[in-house]
């Protein structure tokens, strides 16, 4: 049984270099489907490496992916490239994100430890909350008003607004 998305148990994405896609997604979502797809991929790989084209008739059939699909094959399920290029964030934005992460960890620790005894490291993290909020406040002032980091880190900025001027 083959999936509705593929008439073949494996897909030959590229002849050179050989790239063959296989898995139970292309057949039936069972162990047998996985083995069927792996067998078809092994046969297709063997033929590609021997210099002949994978068979198109009978038995396990490999399917050549259309060009548009080959270009998309380097993307993940959400259509984003699976490799990340150099960061476009400024050093200031990186510092903001790093500090926001630390604040978020402290907030999570506070929420999960309500009424519980903390070990020394956890208590030290919570004691440092005010310092982190001051550091975040300093960095946040220099962020552009239209920065998407403000929207994406609203939870931390709300904690900053709530914690300003009050000892924690």
Helices and strands as residue ranges (DSSP letters): E 10-14, E 19-22, G 24-26, H 31-50, E 62-64, H 67-72, H 91-112, H 120-127, H 129-141, H 148-152, H 154-163
